[in-house]
Amino acid sequence: MKNYEIEVDGQVYHVKVRELPDDADMSASAGTEKAVDENKTTSKSPSASGTQIKSPMSGSILQVLVKPGQSVKAGDNLLILEAMKMENEIVAPEDGTVKEVLVKANDNVESDQILLVF
């Protein structure tokens, strides 16, 4: 593996890249485990099955607008995520009831991290 430092919009990221042979089966690499930075906090795993609402990008949770047990309609705001100095509203994709909220205000989240479960 090779280590690289990449800067995107002024944000510096450290990544590891492994070169694969040209005939490598890409589906096999999908099951490999991701490295976890020991300095990052990890959220608890969702215990409830259902629709998972994931973070579309890395950022910070500014405000959680729903509670477990609360009914929501498609398009209702669930929480506010700050990323790159922009406030992003995370909305309900469908009607349902919030089963579990996995983040709180001021939590830092990564892209594709599960935020809540319907």
N, CA, C and O atoms as CSV, one atom per row, in Angstrom:
chain,resi,resn,atom,element,x,y,z
A,1,MET,N,N,0.847,-1.182,0.000
A,1,MET,CA,C,0.000,0.000,0.000
A,1,MET,C,C,0.892,1.245,0.000
A,1,MET,O,O,1.987,1.264,0.563
A,2,LYS,N,N,0.380,2.259,-0.645
A,2,LYS,CA,C,1.081,3.530,-0.664
A,2,LYS,C,C,0.235,4.553,0.073
A,2,LYS,O,O,-0.993,4.540,-0.017
A,3,ASN,N,N,0.894,5.433,0.799
A,3,ASN,CA,C,0.222,6.504,1.523
A,3,ASN,C,C,0.274,7.774,0.694
A,3,ASN,O,O,1.309,8.112,0.120
A,4,TYR,N,N,-0.858,8.477,0.635
A,4,TYR,CA,C,-0.936,9.733,-0.087
A,4,TYR,C,C,-1.620,10.771,0.773
A,4,TYR,O,O,-2.418,10.445,1.652
A,5,GLU,N,N,-1.299,12.021,0.511
A,5,GLU,CA,C,-1.993,13.139,1.127
A,5,GLU,C,C,-2.689,13.881,0.004
A,5,GLU,O,O,-2.052,14.302,-0.962
A,6,ILE,N,N,-4.006,14.042,0.132
A,6,ILE,CA,C,-4.808,14.690,-0.904
A,6,ILE,C,C,-5.499,15.894,-0.286
A,6,ILE,O,O,-6.031,15.815,0.822
A,7,GLU,N,N,-5.489,17.003,-1.002
A,7,GLU,CA,C,-6.183,18.198,-0.542
A,7,GLU,C,C,-7.357,18.476,-1.468
A,7,GLU,O,O,-7.196,18.582,-2.683
A,8,VAL,N,N,-8.551,18.591,-0.870
A,8,VAL,CA,C,-9.767,18.880,-1.608
A,8,VAL,C,C,-10.437,20.079,-0.954
A,8,VAL,O,O,-10.814,20.021,0.216
A,9,ASP,N,N,-10.585,21.154,-1.698
A,9,ASP,CA,C,-11.212,22.371,-1.178
A,9,ASP,C,C,-10.604,22.823,0.136
A,9,ASP,O,O,-11.320,23.245,1.045
A,10,GLY,N,N,-9.291,22.737,0.238
A,10,GLY,CA,C,-8.595,23.194,1.430
A,10,GLY,C,C,-8.566,22.188,2.567
A,10,GLY,O,O,-7.892,22.423,3.569
A,11,GLN,N,N,-9.276,21.076,2.444
A,11,GLN,CA,C,-9.304,20.026,3.469
A,11,GLN,C,C,-8.295,18.950,3.080
A,11,GLN,O,O,-8.336,18.441,1.960
A,12,VAL,N,N,-7.394,18.600,3.990
A,12,VAL,CA,C,-6.361,17.607,3.710
A,12,VAL,C,C,-6.827,16.239,4.192
A,12,VAL,O,O,-7.287,16.090,5.324
A,13,TYR,N,N,-6.701,15.244,3.319
A,13,TYR,CA,C,-7.068,13.858,3.635
A,13,TYR,C,C,-5.847,12.973,3.458
A,13,TYR,O,O,-5.059,13.169,2.533
A,14,HIS,N,N,-5.691,11.995,4.352
A,14,HIS,CA,C,-4.623,11.006,4.249
A,14,HIS,C,C,-5.278,9.704,3.819
A,14,HIS,O,O,-6.199,9.216,4.475
A,15,VAL,N,N,-4.798,9.143,2.716
A,15,VAL,CA,C,-5.389,7.917,2.188
A,15,VAL,C,C,-4.313,6.884,1.918
A,15,VAL,O,O,-3.151,7.215,1.683
A,16,LYS,N,N,-4.728,5.616,1.958
A,16,LYS,CA,C,-3.862,4.509,1.587
A,16,LYS,C,C,-4.447,3.900,0.324
A,16,LYS,O,O,-5.656,3.682,0.237
A,17,VAL,N,N,-3.582,3.620,-0.668
A,17,VAL,CA,C,-4.036,3.071,-1.938
A,17,VAL,C,C,-3.272,1.786,-2.216
A,17,VAL,O,O,-2.049,1.726,-2.091
A,18,ARG,N,N,-4.022,0.766,-2.595
A,18,ARG,CA,C,-3.424,-0.513,-2.934
A,18,ARG,C,C,-3.681,-0.769,-4.411
A,18,ARG,O,O,-4.824,-0.685,-4.862
A,19,GLU,N,N,-2.644,-1.078,-5.165
A,19,GLU,CA,C,-2.790,-1.368,-6.579
A,19,GLU,C,C,-3.202,-2.821,-6.759
A,19,GLU,O,O,-2.634,-3.720,-6.138
A,20,LEU,N,N,-4.203,-3.044,-7.621
A,20,LEU,CA,C,-4.685,-4.378,-7.908
A,20,LEU,C,C,-4.241,-4.795,-9.305
A,20,LEU,O,O,-4.052,-3.937,-10.167
A,21,PRO,N,N,-4.071,-6.079,-9.546
A,21,PRO,CA,C,-3.744,-6.528,-10.897
A,21,PRO,C,C,-4.910,-6.235,-11.844
A,21,PRO,O,O,-6.056,-6.128,-11.406
A,22,ASP,N,N,-4.615,-6.104,-13.144
A,22,ASP,CA,C,-5.641,-5.765,-14.124
A,22,ASP,C,C,-6.786,-6.765,-14.151
A,22,ASP,O,O,-7.921,-6.383,-14.435
A,23,ASP,N,N,-6.520,-8.030,-13.864
A,23,ASP,CA,C,-7.556,-9.058,-13.925
A,23,ASP,C,C,-8.217,-9.318,-12.564
A,23,ASP,O,O,-8.890,-10.335,-12.394
A,24,ALA,N,N,-8.035,-8.422,-11.609
A,24,ALA,CA,C,-8.583,-8.605,-10.260
A,24,ALA,C,C,-10.104,-8.508,-10.284
A,24,ALA,O,O,-10.675,-7.685,-10.999
A,25,ASP,N,N,-10.746,-9.354,-9.496
A,25,ASP,CA,C,-12.196,-9.329,-9.347
A,25,ASP,C,C,-12.546,-8.211,-8.372
A,25,ASP,O,O,-12.246,-8.313,-7.182
A,26,MET,N,N,-13.175,-7.151,-8.859
A,26,MET,CA,C,-13.466,-5.985,-8.022
A,26,MET,C,C,-14.493,-6.295,-6.939
A,26,MET,O,O,-14.496,-5.630,-5.903
A,27,SER,N,N,-15.364,-7.280,-7.141
A,27,SER,CA,C,-16.348,-7.606,-6.121
A,27,SER,C,C,-15.693,-8.213,-4.887
A,27,SER,O,O,-16.235,-8.102,-3.788
A,28,ALA,N,N,-14.537,-8.852,-5.048
A,28,ALA,CA,C,-13.838,-9.451,-3.909
A,28,ALA,C,C,-13.279,-8.383,-2.985
A,28,ALA,O,O,-13.225,-8.587,-1.772
A,29,SER,N,N,-12.860,-7.243,-3.536
A,29,SER,CA,C,-12.295,-6.190,-2.688
A,29,SER,C,C,-13.366,-5.447,-1.908
A,29,SER,O,O,-13.054,-4.743,-0.948
A,30,ALA,N,N,-14.631,-5.595,-2.309
A,30,ALA,CA,C,-15.712,-4.902,-1.615
A,30,ALA,C,C,-15.906,-5.421,-0.198
A,30,ALA,O,O,-16.435,-4.705,0.653
A,31,GLY,N,N,-15.485,-6.658,0.070
A,31,GLY,CA,C,-15.675,-7.230,1.388
A,31,GLY,C,C,-14.549,-6.944,2.352
A,31,GLY,O,O,-14.620,-7.357,3.509
A,32,THR,N,N,-13.506,-6.250,1.915
A,32,THR,CA,C,-12.394,-5.992,2.809
A,32,THR,C,C,-12.779,-4.975,3.858
A,32,THR,O,O,-13.626,-4.114,3.619
A,33,GLU,N,N,-12.164,-5.070,5.009
A,33,GLU,CA,C,-12.484,-4.161,6.102
A,33,GLU,C,C,-11.801,-2.823,5.890
A,33,GLU,O,O,-10.680,-2.750,5.387
A,34,LYS,N,N,-12.497,-1.768,6.283
A,34,LYS,CA,C,-11.931,-0.428,6.214
A,34,LYS,C,C,-11.119,-0.170,7.474
A,34,LYS,O,O,-11.486,-0.606,8.565
A,35,ALA,N,N,-10.022,0.537,7.311
A,35,ALA,CA,C,-9.215,0.902,8.474
A,35,ALA,C,C,-9.950,1.972,9.257
A,35,ALA,O,O,-10.584,2.852,8.673
A,36,VAL,N,N,-9.869,1.901,10.573
A,36,VAL,CA,C,-10.539,2.875,11.430
A,36,VAL,C,C,-9.485,3.702,12.138
A,36,VAL,O,O,-8.582,3.165,12.779
A,37,ASP,N,N,-9.610,5.009,12.016
A,37,ASP,CA,C,-8.701,5.920,12.684
A,37,ASP,C,C,-9.031,5.885,14.177
A,37,ASP,O,O,-10.178,6.108,14.562
A,38,GLU,N,N,-8.043,5.608,15.009
A,38,GLU,CA,C,-8.281,5.481,16.441
A,38,GLU,C,C,-8.720,6.790,17.077
A,38,GLU,O,O,-9.293,6.770,18.166
A,39,ASN,N,N,-8.475,7.921,16.441
A,39,ASN,CA,C,-8.844,9.211,17.009
A,39,ASN,C,C,-10.287,9.575,16.735
A,39,ASN,O,O,-10.803,10.519,17.334
A,40,LYS,N,N,-10.953,8.858,15.848
A,40,LYS,CA,C,-12.329,9.182,15.502
A,40,LYS,C,C,-13.266,8.483,16.465
A,40,LYS,O,O,-12.990,7.381,16.939
A,41,THR,N,N,-14.381,9.143,16.745
A,41,THR,CA,C,-15.386,8.502,17.574
A,41,THR,C,C,-16.303,7.717,16.656
A,41,THR,O,O,-16.617,8.168,15.554
A,42,THR,N,N,-16.730,6.559,17.096
A,42,THR,CA,C,-17.638,5.755,16.298
A,42,THR,C,C,-18.996,5.766,16.956
A,42,THR,O,O,-19.104,5.748,18.182
A,43,SER,N,N,-20.034,5.795,16.138
A,43,SER,CA,C,-21.374,5.793,16.703
A,43,SER,C,C,-21.786,4.368,17.000
A,43,SER,O,O,-21.209,3.414,16.480
A,44,LYS,N,N,-22.786,4.241,17.839
A,44,LYS,CA,C,-23.279,2.913,18.150
A,44,LYS,C,C,-23.951,2.326,16.918
A,44,LYS,O,O,-24.408,3.054,16.037
A,45,SER,N,N,-24.003,1.014,16.871
A,45,SER,CA,C,-24.634,0.331,15.752
A,45,SER,C,C,-26.142,0.342,15.940
A,45,SER,O,O,-26.634,0.266,17.065
A,46,PRO,N,N,-26.879,0.437,14.826
A,46,PRO,CA,C,-28.324,0.425,14.966
A,46,PRO,C,C,-28.815,-0.956,15.368
A,46,PRO,O,O,-28.387,-1.957,14.792
A,47,SER,N,N,-29.702,-1.023,16.344
A,47,SER,CA,C,-30.240,-2.306,16.775
A,47,SER,C,C,-31.551,-2.605,16.056
A,47,SER,O,O,-31.955,-3.763,15.950
A,48,ALA,N,N,-32.208,-1.572,15.568
A,48,ALA,CA,C,-33.484,-1.760,14.898
A,48,ALA,C,C,-33.282,-1.927,13.399
A,48,ALA,O,O,-32.468,-1.239,12.783
A,49,SER,N,N,-34.040,-2.857,12.827
A,49,SER,CA,C,-33.977,-2.995,11.379
A,49,SER,C,C,-34.951,-2.001,10.768
A,49,SER,O,O,-35.927,-1.608,11.406
A,50,GLY,N,N,-34.692,-1.604,9.557
A,50,GLY,CA,C,-35.565,-0.647,8.889
A,50,GLY,C,C,-34.763,0.195,7.922
A,50,GLY,O,O,-33.635,-0.147,7.565
A,51,THR,N,N,-35.351,1.290,7.504
A,51,THR,CA,C,-34.691,2.193,6.575
A,51,THR,C,C,-33.615,2.980,7.311
A,51,THR,O,O,-33.896,3.664,8.295
A,52,GLN,N,N,-32.392,2.877,6.831
A,52,GLN,CA,C,-31.275,3.602,7.447
A,52,GLN,C,C,-31.060,4.911,6.707
A,52,GLN,O,O,-30.956,4.930,5.481
A,53,ILE,N,N,-30.993,5.993,7.448
A,53,ILE,CA,C,-30.681,7.302,6.876
A,53,ILE,C,C,-29.196,7.525,7.102
A,53,ILE,O,O,-28.735,7.589,8.242
A,54,LYS,N,N,-28.444,7.645,6.000
A,54,LYS,CA,C,-26.994,7.790,6.082
A,54,LYS,C,C,-26.572,9.208,5.719
A,54,LYS,O,O,-27.260,9.914,4.982
A,55,SER,N,N,-25.434,9.599,6.254
A,55,SER,CA,C,-24.887,10.916,5.962
A,55,SER,C,C,-24.406,10.952,4.512
A,55,SER,O,O,-23.668,10.065,4.084
A,56,PRO,N,N,-24.814,11.963,3.761
A,56,PRO,CA,C,-24.362,12.060,2.368
A,56,PRO,C,C,-22.915,12.542,2.246
A,56,PRO,O,O,-22.309,12.437,1.180
A,57,MET,N,N,-22.363,13.075,3.350
A,57,MET,CA,C,-20.998,13.603,3.329
A,57,MET,C,C,-20.478,13.727,4.756
A,57,MET,O,O,-21.250,13.643,5.711
A,58,SER,N,N,-19.192,13.922,4.898
A,58,SER,CA,C,-18.600,14.167,6.211
A,58,SER,C,C,-19.010,15.552,6.688
A,58,SER,O,O,-19.172,16.476,5.890
A,59,GLY,N,N,-19.172,15.681,7.981
A,59,GLY,CA,C,-19.538,16.983,8.516
A,59,GLY,C,C,-19.819,16.906,10.000
A,59,GLY,O,O,-19.385,15.979,10.684
A,60,SER,N,N,-20.553,17.895,10.490
A,60,SER,CA,C,-20.882,17.995,11.909
A,60,SER,C,C,-22.394,18.163,12.050
A,60,SER,O,O,-23.016,18.933,11.318
A,61,ILE,N,N,-22.969,17.436,12.992
A,61,ILE,CA,C,-24.410,17.546,13.237
A,61,ILE,C,C,-24.663,18.839,14.008
A,61,ILE,O,O,-24.156,19.025,15.115
A,62,LEU,N,N,-25.448,19.724,13.414
A,62,LEU,CA,C,-25.792,20.975,14.090
A,62,LEU,C,C,-27.015,20.803,14.983
A,62,LEU,O,O,-27.063,21.313,16.103
A,63,GLN,N,N,-28.012,20.065,14.460
A,63,GLN,CA,C,-29.261,19.964,15.199
A,63,GLN,C,C,-29.978,18.676,14.803
A,63,GLN,O,O,-30.061,18.342,13.621
A,64,VAL,N,N,-30.494,17.958,15.797
A,64,VAL,CA,C,-31.342,16.797,15.555
A,64,VAL,C,C,-32.774,17.258,15.790
A,64,VAL,O,O,-33.102,17.764,16.863
A,65,LEU,N,N,-33.624,17.081,14.785
A,65,LEU,CA,C,-34.975,17.627,14.834
A,65,LEU,C,C,-36.051,16.601,15.181
A,65,LEU,O,O,-37.223,16.958,15.301
A,66,VAL,N,N,-35.677,15.344,15.341
A,66,VAL,CA,C,-36.650,14.286,15.626
A,66,VAL,C,C,-36.207,13.460,16.826
A,66,VAL,O,O,-35.052,13.514,17.248
A,67,LYS,N,N,-37.157,12.692,17.368
A,67,LYS,CA,C,-36.888,11.811,18.508
A,67,LYS,C,C,-37.404,10.416,18.169
A,67,LYS,O,O,-38.288,10.276,17.323
A,68,PRO,N,N,-36.865,9.382,18.814
A,68,PRO,CA,C,-37.394,8.034,18.597
A,68,PRO,C,C,-38.891,7.993,18.922
A,68,PRO,O,O,-39.348,8.573,19.907
A,69,GLY,N,N,-39.637,7.293,18.068
A,69,GLY,CA,C,-41.078,7.190,18.250
A,69,GLY,C,C,-41.870,8.258,17.519
A,69,GLY,O,O,-43.093,8.162,17.418
A,70,GLN,N,N,-41.188,9.275,17.009
A,70,GLN,CA,C,-41.860,10.375,16.326
A,70,GLN,C,C,-42.242,9.956,14.909
A,70,GLN,O,O,-41.439,9.351,14.199
A,71,SER,N,N,-43.473,10.280,14.496
A,71,SER,CA,C,-43.924,10.028,13.124
A,71,SER,C,C,-43.488,11.175,12.239
A,71,SER,O,O,-43.569,12.342,12.619
A,72,VAL,N,N,-43.022,10.822,11.045
A,72,VAL,CA,C,-42.608,11.846,10.089
A,72,VAL,C,C,-43.195,11.521,8.718
A,72,VAL,O,O,-43.496,10.367,8.411
A,73,LYS,N,N,-43.349,12.540,7.916
A,73,LYS,CA,C,-43.824,12.402,6.542
A,73,LYS,C,C,-42.638,12.548,5.599
A,73,LYS,O,O,-41.627,13.154,5.953
A,74,ALA,N,N,-42.763,12.000,4.414
A,74,ALA,CA,C,-41.715,12.145,3.401
A,74,ALA,C,C,-41.423,13.625,3.184
A,74,ALA,O,O,-42.343,14.419,2.986
A,75,GLY,N,N,-40.146,13.997,3.221
A,75,GLY,CA,C,-39.744,15.388,3.028
A,75,GLY,C,C,-39.580,16.183,4.308
A,75,GLY,O,O,-39.057,17.297,4.277
A,76,ASP,N,N,-40.019,15.629,5.443
A,76,ASP,CA,C,-39.826,16.326,6.727
A,76,ASP,C,C,-38.344,16.388,7.064
A,76,ASP,O,O,-37.602,15.445,6.788
A,77,ASN,N,N,-37.913,17.489,7.658
A,77,ASN,CA,C,-36.518,17.624,8.088
A,77,ASN,C,C,-36.257,16.734,9.294
A,77,ASN,O,O,-37.029,16.729,10.252
A,78,LEU,N,N,-35.160,15.980,9.240
A,78,LEU,CA,C,-34.781,15.094,10.330
A,78,LEU,C,C,-33.659,15.684,11.159
A,78,LEU,O,O,-33.681,15.622,12.388
A,79,LEU,N,N,-32.668,16.261,10.472
A,79,LEU,CA,C,-31.546,16.889,11.164
A,79,LEU,C,C,-30.828,17.831,10.229
A,79,LEU,O,O,-31.044,17.817,9.018
A,80,ILE,N,N,-29.963,18.658,10.813
A,80,ILE,CA,C,-29.164,19.616,10.048
A,80,ILE,C,C,-27.707,19.188,10.154
A,80,ILE,O,O,-27.180,19.002,11.251
A,81,LEU,N,N,-27.061,19.032,8.996
A,81,LEU,CA,C,-25.660,18.632,8.911
A,81,LEU,C,C,-24.861,19.770,8.309
A,81,LEU,O,O,-25.170,20.247,7.218
A,82,GLU,N,N,-23.824,20.208,9.028
A,82,GLU,CA,C,-22.950,21.244,8.491
A,82,GLU,C,C,-21.763,20.577,7.817
A,82,GLU,O,O,-21.069,19.757,8.417
A,83,ALA,N,N,-21.544,20.940,6.566
A,83,ALA,CA,C,-20.404,20.434,5.817
A,83,ALA,C,C,-19.911,21.537,4.900
A,83,ALA,O,O,-20.691,22.133,4.158
A,84,MET,N,N,-18.630,21.803,4.952
A,84,MET,CA,C,-18.007,22.835,4.121
A,84,MET,C,C,-18.703,24.192,4.275
A,84,MET,O,O,-18.982,24.879,3.293
A,85,LYS,N,N,-18.972,24.555,5.514
A,85,LYS,CA,C,-19.583,25.844,5.874
A,85,LYS,C,C,-21.002,26.004,5.335
A,85,LYS,O,O,-21.518,27.121,5.272
A,86,MET,N,N,-21.640,24.892,4.944
A,86,MET,CA,C,-23.012,24.921,4.445
A,86,MET,C,C,-23.890,24.083,5.365
A,86,MET,O,O,-23.464,23.032,5.844
A,87,GLU,N,N,-25.104,24.541,5.611
A,87,GLU,CA,C,-26.061,23.771,6.385
A,87,GLU,C,C,-26.898,22.937,5.427
A,87,GLU,O,O,-27.528,23.472,4.515
A,88,ASN,N,N,-26.901,21.621,5.638
A,88,ASN,CA,C,-27.620,20.695,4.768
A,88,ASN,C,C,-28.745,20.045,5.555
A,88,ASN,O,O,-28.512,19.457,6.611
A,89,GLU,N,N,-29.961,20.149,5.043
A,89,GLU,CA,C,-31.109,19.531,5.687
A,89,GLU,C,C,-31.189,18.076,5.233
A,89,GLU,O,O,-31.231,17.799,4.035
A,90,ILE,N,N,-31.208,17.164,6.172
A,90,ILE,CA,C,-31.396,15.752,5.875
A,90,ILE,C,C,-32.878,15.474,6.081
A,90,ILE,O,O,-33.406,15.680,7.174
A,91,VAL,N,N,-33.551,15.007,5.032
A,91,VAL,CA,C,-35.002,14.855,5.070
A,91,VAL,C,C,-35.412,13.389,5.009
A,91,VAL,O,O,-34.648,12.527,4.575
A,92,ALA,N,N,-36.627,13.132,5.452
A,92,ALA,CA,C,-37.177,11.780,5.434
A,92,ALA,C,C,-37.481,11.376,3.995
A,92,ALA,O,O,-38.141,12.117,3.267
A,93,PRO,N,N,-36.999,10.199,3.580
A,93,PRO,CA,C,-37.264,9.753,2.215
A,93,PRO,C,C,-38.677,9.201,2.037
A,93,PRO,O,O,-39.158,9.072,0.911
A,94,GLU,N,N,-39.335,8.878,3.139
A,94,GLU,CA,C,-40.669,8.272,3.101
A,94,GLU,C,C,-41.385,8.526,4.419
A,94,GLU,O,O,-40.766,8.935,5.401
A,95,ASP,N,N,-42.690,8.282,4.435
A,95,ASP,CA,C,-43.459,8.368,5.677
A,95,ASP,C,C,-43.017,7.237,6.599
A,95,ASP,O,O,-42.696,6.142,6.137
A,96,GLY,N,N,-43.002,7.501,7.892
A,96,GLY,CA,C,-42.631,6.450,8.826
A,96,GLY,C,C,-42.499,6.957,10.241
A,96,GLY,O,O,-42.858,8.093,10.552
A,97,THR,N,N,-41.980,6.099,11.090
A,97,THR,CA,C,-41.749,6.416,12.498
A,97,THR,C,C,-40.270,6.245,12.793
A,97,THR,O,O,-39.672,5.236,12.417
A,98,VAL,N,N,-39.679,7.216,13.458
A,98,VAL,CA,C,-38.266,7.149,13.811
A,98,VAL,C,C,-38.082,6.068,14.868
A,98,VAL,O,O,-38.673,6.139,15.945
A,99,LYS,N,N,-37.256,5.063,14.557
A,99,LYS,CA,C,-37.001,3.980,15.508
A,99,LYS,C,C,-35.823,4.291,16.410
A,99,LYS,O,O,-35.854,4.019,17.610
A,100,GLU,N,N,-34.778,4.867,15.819
A,100,GLU,CA,C,-33.545,5.068,16.581
A,100,GLU,C,C,-32.774,6.259,16.015
A,100,GLU,O,O,-32.622,6.375,14.799
A,101,VAL,N,N,-32.292,7.137,16.878
A,101,VAL,CA,C,-31.436,8.256,16.495
A,101,VAL,C,C,-30.033,7.929,16.991
A,101,VAL,O,O,-29.834,7.718,18.188
A,102,LEU,N,N,-29.059,7.884,16.089
A,102,LEU,CA,C,-27.706,7.431,16.429
A,102,LEU,C,C,-26.703,8.561,16.595
A,102,LEU,O,O,-25.533,8.303,16.879
A,103,VAL,N,N,-27.133,9.809,16.423
A,103,VAL,CA,C,-26.230,10.952,16.551
A,103,VAL,C,C,-26.880,12.009,17.428
A,103,VAL,O,O,-28.077,11.963,17.710
A,104,LYS,N,N,-26.057,12.964,17.851
A,104,LYS,CA,C,-26.562,14.095,18.624
A,104,LYS,C,C,-25.857,15.358,18.128
A,104,LYS,O,O,-24.886,15.277,17.376
A,105,ALA,N,N,-26.337,16.496,18.541
A,105,ALA,CA,C,-25.740,17.764,18.138
A,105,ALA,C,C,-24.251,17.783,18.477
A,105,ALA,O,O,-23.846,17.299,19.534
A,106,ASN,N,N,-23.455,18.330,17.600
A,106,ASN,CA,C,-22.008,18.481,17.708
A,106,ASN,C,C,-21.220,17.207,17.398
A,106,ASN,O,O,-19.992,17.220,17.471
A,107,ASP,N,N,-21.901,16.103,17.051
A,107,ASP,CA,C,-21.182,14.901,16.627
A,107,ASP,C,C,-20.570,15.133,15.256
A,107,ASP,O,O,-21.190,15.745,14.385
A,108,ASN,N,N,-19.354,14.643,15.068
A,108,ASN,CA,C,-18.740,14.633,13.742
A,108,ASN,C,C,-19.088,13.307,13.090
A,108,ASN,O,O,-18.970,12.253,13.715
A,109,VAL,N,N,-19.516,13.356,11.832
A,109,VAL,CA,C,-19.912,12.145,11.125
A,109,VAL,C,C,-19.131,12.023,9.820
A,109,VAL,O,O,-18.646,13.011,9.268
A,110,GLU,N,N,-19.026,10.799,9.349
A,110,GLU,CA,C,-18.350,10.500,8.092
A,110,GLU,C,C,-19.395,10.225,7.014
A,110,GLU,O,O,-20.555,9.949,7.318
A,111,SER,N,N,-18.982,10.303,5.781
A,111,SER,CA,C,-19.848,9.969,4.666
A,111,SER,C,C,-20.333,8.532,4.805
A,111,SER,O,O,-19.546,7.643,5.128
A,112,ASP,N,N,-21.603,8.297,4.567
A,112,ASP,CA,C,-22.258,6.985,4.639
A,112,ASP,C,C,-22.422,6.448,6.058
A,112,ASP,O,O,-22.795,5.287,6.231
A,113,GLN,N,N,-22.156,7.259,7.067
A,113,GLN,CA,C,-22.414,6.837,8.442
A,113,GLN,C,C,-23.924,6.855,8.678
A,113,GLN,O,O,-24.614,7.775,8.240
A,114,ILE,N,N,-24.428,5.845,9.368
A,114,ILE,CA,C,-25.859,5.769,9.669
A,114,ILE,C,C,-26.185,6.805,10.738
A,114,ILE,O,O,-25.579,6.817,11.809
A,115,LEU,N,N,-27.152,7.678,10.437
A,115,LEU,CA,C,-27.547,8.749,11.340
A,115,LEU,C,C,-28.771,8.372,12.167
A,115,LEU,O,O,-28.829,8.636,13.368
A,116,LEU,N,N,-29.749,7.750,11.505
A,116,LEU,CA,C,-30.940,7.301,12.206
A,116,LEU,C,C,-31.617,6.198,11.416
A,116,LEU,O,O,-31.295,5.958,10.252
A,117,VAL,N,N,-32.563,5.527,12.069
A,117,VAL,CA,C,-33.255,4.391,11.472
A,117,VAL,C,C,-34.748,4.625,11.574
A,117,VAL,O,O,-35.250,5.050,12.614
A,118,PHE,N,N,-35.461,4.343,10.481
A,118,PHE,CA,C,-36.931,4.412,10.441
A,118,PHE,C,C,-37.483,3.058,10.805
A,118,PHE,O,O,-38.700,2.876,10.837
